[in-house]
Amino acid sequence: MTKKGSITQRVLTKLDIPEEAALGGPRITISGGSRVLVEGHRGLLEYADDRIAAAGPGCRILIKGEGLGLVAMDRREMVVSGRLWAVELE
């Protein structure tokens, strides 16, 4: 019999904690195709009306769309609104 997943993953599953929250990864919430909340970013890399990029822990978060704008931003969270086409982790 083999064990499925690491101990950390099993504990997170049992406690119903998202892996990205526990391990420091970004958490991205998309609302209705017009709003994105990014939690856990590490700074803005690129800002234009068709693309916004932010540094993430070990990745680059790229938001593509039309008429994009920052609604709010602080050290760890940002809210982007506009017509969303894609959200990519690179």
C-alpha positions as protocol buffer text, in pm:
chain_id: "A"
residue {
  index: 1
  type: MET
  ca { x: 0 y: 0 z: 0 }
}
residue {
  index: 2
  type: THR
  ca { x: 138 y: 343 z: -98 }
}
residue {
  index: 3
  type: LYS
  ca { x: 64 y: 673 z: 66 }
}
residue {
  index: 4
  type: LYS
  ca { x: -103 y: 934 z: -155 }
}
residue {
  index: 5
  type: GLY
  ca { x: 51 y: 1281 z: -138 }
}
residue {
  index: 6
  type: SER
  ca { x: 291 y: 1428 z: 111 }
}
residue {
  index: 7
  type: ILE
  ca { x: 212 y: 1472 z: 478 }
}
residue {
  index: 8
  type: THR
  ca { x: 180 y: 1848 z: 422 }
}
residue {
  index: 9
  type: GLN
  ca { x: -73 y: 1800 z: 142 }
}
residue {
  index: 10
  type: ARG
  ca { x: -277 y: 1555 z: 349 }
}
residue {
  index: 11
  type: VAL
  ca { x: -285 y: 1791 z: 648 }
}
residue {
  index: 12
  type: LEU
  ca { x: -389 y: 2085 z: 428 }
}
residue {
  index: 13
  type: THR
  ca { x: -663 y: 1874 z: 270 }
}
residue {
  index: 14
  type: LYS
  ca { x: -787 y: 1752 z: 607 }
}
residue {
  index: 15
  type: LEU
  ca { x: -797 y: 2109 z: 745 }
}
residue {
  index: 16
  type: ASP
  ca { x: -946 y: 2246 z: 422 }
}
residue {
  index: 17
  type: ILE
  ca { x: -664 y: 2499 z: 377 }
}
residue {
  index: 18
  type: PRO
  ca { x: -569 y: 2597 z: 21 }
}
residue {
  index: 19
  type: GLU
  ca { x: -214 y: 2485 z: -58 }
}
residue {
  index: 20
  type: GLU
  ca { x: -116 y: 2827 z: -198 }
}
residue {
  index: 21
  type: ALA
  ca { x: -221 y: 2997 z: 126 }
}
residue {
  index: 22
  type: ALA
  ca { x: -9 y: 2768 z: 341 }
}
residue {
  index: 23
  type: LEU
  ca { x: 293 y: 2752 z: 114 }
}
residue {
  index: 24
  type: GLY
  ca { x: 314 y: 3120 z: 22 }
}
residue {
  index: 25
  type: GLY
  ca { x: 195 y: 3100 z: -340 }
}
residue {
  index: 26
  type: PRO
  ca { x: -30 y: 3359 z: -500 }
}
residue {
  index: 27
  type: ARG
  ca { x: -405 y: 3332 z: -463 }
}
residue {
  index: 28
  type: ILE
  ca { x: -603 y: 3460 z: -761 }
}
residue {
  index: 29
  type: THR
  ca { x: -978 y: 3516 z: -755 }
}
residue {
  index: 30
  type: ILE
  ca { x: -1161 y: 3607 z: -1077 }
}
residue {
  index: 31
  type: SER
  ca { x: -1506 y: 3764 z: -1047 }
}
residue {
  index: 32
  type: GLY
  ca { x: -1739 y: 3776 z: -1344 }
}
residue {
  index: 33
  type: GLY
  ca { x: -1476 y: 3822 z: -1613 }
}
residue {
  index: 34
  type: SER
  ca { x: -1418 y: 4183 z: -1515 }
}
residue {
  index: 35
  type: ARG
  ca { x: -1232 y: 4179 z: -1183 }
}
residue {
  index: 36
  type: VAL
  ca { x: -925 y: 3996 z: -1050 }
}
residue {
  index: 37
  type: LEU
  ca { x: -801 y: 3990 z: -692 }
}
residue {
  index: 38
  type: VAL
  ca { x: -436 y: 3883 z: -660 }
}
residue {
  index: 39
  type: GLU
  ca { x: -321 y: 3802 z: -308 }
}
residue {
  index: 40
  type: GLY
  ca { x: 45 y: 3737 z: -237 }
}
residue {
  index: 41
  type: HIS
  ca { x: 204 y: 3938 z: -519 }
}
residue {
  index: 42
  type: ARG
  ca { x: 552 y: 4081 z: -471 }
}
residue {
  index: 43
  type: GLY
  ca { x: 540 y: 4396 z: -678 }
}
residue {
  index: 44
  type: LEU
  ca { x: 420 y: 4536 z: -1007 }
}
residue {
  index: 45
  type: LEU
  ca { x: 636 y: 4453 z: -1312 }
}
residue {
  index: 46
  type: GLU
  ca { x: 433 y: 4589 z: -1603 }
}
residue {
  index: 47
  type: TYR
  ca { x: 131 y: 4817 z: -1638 }
}
residue {
  index: 48
  type: ALA
  ca { x: -60 y: 4890 z: -1958 }
}
residue {
  index: 49
  type: ASP
  ca { x: -429 y: 4903 z: -2051 }
}
residue {
  index: 50
  type: ASP
  ca { x: -405 y: 4557 z: -2212 }
}
residue {
  index: 51
  type: ARG
  ca { x: -169 y: 4378 z: -1969 }
}
residue {
  index: 52
  type: ILE
  ca { x: -67 y: 4399 z: -1607 }
}
residue {
  index: 53
  type: ALA
  ca { x: 214 y: 4184 z: -1469 }
}
residue {
  index: 54
  type: ALA
  ca { x: 320 y: 4129 z: -1111 }
}
residue {
  index: 55
  type: ALA
  ca { x: 594 y: 3927 z: -947 }
}
residue {
  index: 56
  type: GLY
  ca { x: 476 y: 3627 z: -755 }
}
residue {
  index: 57
  type: PRO
  ca { x: 664 y: 3385 z: -535 }
}
residue {
  index: 58
  type: GLY
  ca { x: 858 y: 3186 z: -793 }
}
residue {
  index: 59
  type: CYS
  ca { x: 641 y: 3301 z: -1083 }
}
residue {
  index: 60
  type: ARG
  ca { x: 519 y: 3595 z: -1289 }
}
residue {
  index: 61
  type: ILE
  ca { x: 145 y: 3674 z: -1279 }
}
residue {
  index: 62
  type: LEU
  ca { x: 20 y: 3814 z: -1610 }
}
residue {
  index: 63
  type: ILE
  ca { x: -329 y: 3955 z: -1656 }
}
residue {
  index: 64
  type: LYS
  ca { x: -436 y: 4022 z: -2015 }
}
residue {
  index: 65
  type: GLY
  ca { x: -742 y: 4211 z: -2129 }
}
residue {
  index: 66
  type: GLU
  ca { x: -884 y: 4540 z: -2246 }
}
residue {
  index: 67
  type: GLY
  ca { x: -921 y: 4861 z: -2047 }
}
residue {
  index: 68
  type: LEU
  ca { x: -737 y: 4714 z: -1749 }
}
residue {
  index: 69
  type: GLY
  ca { x: -672 y: 4928 z: -1446 }
}
residue {
  index: 70
  type: LEU
  ca { x: -565 y: 4894 z: -1086 }
}
residue {
  index: 71
  type: VAL
  ca { x: -859 y: 4955 z: -854 }
}
residue {
  index: 72
  type: ALA
  ca { x: -654 y: 4904 z: -538 }
}
residue {
  index: 73
  type: MET
  ca { x: -306 y: 4785 z: -446 }
}
residue {
  index: 74
  type: ASP
  ca { x: -94 y: 4739 z: -139 }
}
residue {
  index: 75
  type: ARG
  ca { x: 218 y: 4536 z: -54 }
}
residue {
  index: 76
  type: ARG
  ca { x: 45 y: 4198 z: -82 }
}
residue {
  index: 77
  type: GLU
  ca { x: -284 y: 4243 z: -267 }
}
residue {
  index: 78
  type: MET
  ca { x: -407 y: 4410 z: -582 }
}
residue {
  index: 79
  type: VAL
  ca { x: -742 y: 4439 z: -757 }
}
residue {
  index: 80
  type: VAL
  ca { x: -754 y: 4475 z: -1135 }
}
residue {
  index: 81
  type: SER
  ca { x: -1068 y: 4557 z: -1330 }
}
residue {
  index: 82
  type: GLY
  ca { x: -1148 y: 4569 z: -1700 }
}
residue {
  index: 83
  type: ARG
  ca { x: -1242 y: 4319 z: -1968 }
}
residue {
  index: 84
  type: LEU
  ca { x: -1040 y: 4007 z: -1885 }
}
residue {
  index: 85
  type: TRP
  ca { x: -907 y: 3775 z: -2153 }
}
residue {
  index: 86
  type: ALA
  ca { x: -656 y: 3565 z: -1960 }
}
residue {
  index: 87
  type: VAL
  ca { x: -469 y: 3524 z: -1634 }
}
residue {
  index: 88
  type: GLU
  ca { x: -142 y: 3337 z: -1668 }
}
residue {
  index: 89
  type: LEU
  ca { x: 129 y: 3217 z: -1434 }
}
residue {
  index: 90
  type: GLU
  ca { x: 469 y: 3210 z: -1601 }
}
